Amino acid sequence: MVMVADSVPGLKGFIRPAKLRGTAREMVLRMVIGFIFHRGRMSCLGAAGAVRSETRHRAQVSRFLARPRWRAHDINSLFREALLEMEAAKGRFLFLVDGTLCGQQGKKTKNTYSTGNRRRRPKKGRRYGKKKHARKTCHSFTMGLLITPSGIRIPFQRPYRTEKYCQEKGHVHRTTAESAADMIRDLPLPEGVEVTVLGDTAYDAQVVREACEDRNYQWIVPCNPERVLAGEKPRPKVRSVLKDWSKKSLKTIRFVPANGKYANYRRLSPYRVGPKAKSRTYYVHQEKRAVHSVGKVQLVFSTTKQKLTKATADDVKILMTNDLRMSVREVIELYSIRWQIELFFKELKSTLGFHQYRFQEFEAVEGWAESALTTVLYLEWYRARQLAKRGLSEEKKRWWRHQRIYGLCQAIRLGTEQNQLKYLEDRLETDGGIRRLKRLIRASYPSEYRAAT
């Protein structure tokens, strides 16, 4: 927690373009500070006491998150535009899409569904005991991560709403693939920029391909194992190419993630950068074929095993892209960057505590998710502002480029502590400042715990 919100470096200036007023502005600041400075479990209670001089009851935070008015104008879109304006490098944009789940437990939690197999087994060796437990369910979010040529990361999210919840609330039901397609169509990028969409097998869907075609974007996804080649029936499956794998002339692709034209898209640990950095080796076969319901695509069959007599779907990954002119090396290297969104999910949950909420109403969950993304956007904005400073040494620039969410939170905490020490120093110089500081400390405690004076 912090003593005063002004001590967090640049936060109020970052929030200012949203033109929030009164309580909304105060609560957004409080949520961002709570995500960055929380110790232990992140909760509404932690956010309520994040600013010691202006403590609030936790119920005020939860009511604010569930209120739709402050989210009506999508303030995060303004912050994304500000980040894109700071992008000076030219080159390819990468848009990574994937889904993440947040486990919930409670019969009254709205918009949850179960991913478990609850079918009853025979009595012998029955899987479940006689004790009854609350059924575990989850919330799902379809997320996108836009990585700019210089490495700025801009997150997007669309919550998944079940059909039952949509009927109750009057929403239009959208699948995860349809939500990903909506995000692709709404990307705030000008026409003509080069964009490559990366996803896993769940996004090998027609709606995603159509959205990419509308925006003239490239896409690379793993081929669904049930896909078949175009032609008359019976159509052979795409993976039938693996039957003659031993007769294929394989091309060896070797690259070091820390080097090359796509090094800025990764945030590798400093210990994985340098002359001792490990290389990755793939053995690849490429074909340009027509796939049923997709059209002519480039198929890239890749494996890390050099000698395979009988290749299976587990041994060889089949990548599919609509860019017929892209080199095999570029397909492999670009798709390897897709793992960055998995690292983003890990940071979002383990560092910011994104999954630690407990709400009954899903509107509050949506507000919580938007606040978490606001925090990520602020951290990225702070990083970009530091890198834009003139006279910054190459060593310090390298430090700022490599930092992930945890390192950025530590940098914000350090800057805040220094600002607070300066704040105390200024107040202790005069009698009026000391009196003001006493009032500030007194106000940091709830009224029922303030000693009578």
Secondary structure, 3 states (H helix, E strand, C coil): CECCHHHCCCHHHHHHHHCCCHHHHHHHHHHHHHHHHCCCCCCHHHHHCCEHHHCCCHHHHHHHHHCCHHHCCCHHHHHHHHHHHCCCCCCCEEEEEEEEEEEEECCCCCCCECCCCCCCCCCCCCCCCCCCCCCEEEEEEEEEEEECCCCCEEEEEEECCCHHHHHHHCCCCCCHHHHHHHHHHCCCCCCCCCEEEECCHHHCCHHHHHHHHHHCCEEEEECCCCCEECCCCCCCEHHHHHHHHHHCCCEEEEECCCCCCCHHHCCCCHHHCCCCCCCEEEEEEEEEEEECCCEEEEEEEEECCCCCCCCCCCCCEEEEECCCCCCHHHHHHHHHCCHHHHHHHHHHHHCCCCCCCCCCCHHHHHHHHHHHHHHHHHHHHHHHHHHCCCCCCHHHHHHHHHCCHHHHHHHHHHHHHHHHHHHHHHHCCCHHHHHHHHHHHHHCCCHHHCCCC
